């Protein structure tokens, strides 16, 4: 059961990161600062790098296979 809770928490964090990146996409300065914060975490630095290198706004979290819908519209 603990493993399921960890996956769920990870999904929530992924969803939050992707949704925040979508929201901040036009404000590159704020987006860069947000990614700097995300990179401080062990598990999400690669995700921040990938999203920042993208030239298009990220898709909704479910597109990436994230099950959490907590932060979606």
C-alpha positions as CSV (number, residue, x, y, z in Angstrom):
1,X,0.0,0.0,0.0
2,X,2.9,2.4,0.7
3,X,4.1,2.0,-2.8
4,X,0.7,3.0,-4.2
5,X,0.7,6.1,-2.0
6,X,4.2,7.1,-3.2
7,X,3.1,6.7,-6.9
8,X,0.0,8.8,-6.2
9,X,2.1,11.5,-4.6
10,X,4.5,11.5,-7.5
11,X,1.6,11.8,-9.9
12,X,0.3,14.8,-8.0
13,X,3.7,16.5,-8.1
14,X,4.1,15.8,-11.9
15,X,0.7,17.2,-12.5
16,X,1.4,20.3,-10.5
17,X,4.7,20.8,-12.3
18,X,3.2,20.4,-15.8
19,X,0.1,22.6,-15.0
20,X,2.3,25.3,-13.5
21,X,4.6,25.2,-16.6
22,X,1.5,25.6,-18.8
23,X,0.4,28.6,-16.7
24,X,3.8,30.3,-16.7
25,X,4.7,29.5,-20.3
26,X,4.4,33.1,-21.6
27,X,6.4,34.6,-18.7
28,X,9.8,33.1,-19.4
29,X,11.5,34.7,-16.4
30,X,8.9,33.3,-14.0
31,X,9.0,29.9,-15.8
32,X,12.8,29.8,-15.5
33,X,12.7,30.5,-11.8
34,X,10.0,27.8,-11.3
35,X,12.2,25.3,-13.1
36,X,15.2,26.2,-10.9
37,X,13.1,25.3,-7.9
38,X,11.9,22.1,-9.5
39,X,15.5,21.1,-10.3
40,X,16.3,21.2,-6.5
41,X,14.2,18.0,-6.1
42,X,15.9,14.7,-6.7
43,X,13.2,13.2,-8.9
44,X,12.1,16.0,-11.1
45,X,15.2,17.7,-12.4
46,X,15.2,15.8,-15.7
47,X,11.5,16.7,-16.1
48,X,12.2,20.4,-15.6
49,X,15.1,20.2,-18.1
50,X,12.9,18.5,-20.7
51,X,10.0,21.0,-20.3
52,X,12.3,24.0,-20.4
53,X,13.9,22.9,-23.6
54,X,10.6,22.4,-25.3
55,X,9.6,25.1,-27.8
56,X,5.9,24.5,-27.3
57,X,3.6,24.8,-24.3
58,X,3.4,21.4,-22.5
59,X,0.3,19.3,-23.0
60,X,-2.1,18.5,-20.1
61,X,-0.6,16.2,-17.6
62,X,-2.8,13.3,-18.7
63,X,-1.0,13.4,-22.1
64,X,2.2,12.3,-20.3
65,X,0.4,9.5,-18.6
66,X,0.0,11.3,-15.3
67,X,-3.1,10.0,-13.6
68,X,-3.7,12.8,-11.1
69,X,-6.3,15.3,-12.1
70,X,-6.1,17.4,-9.0
71,X,-4.5,20.4,-10.7
72,X,-6.3,20.3,-14.0
73,X,-9.0,22.6,-15.1
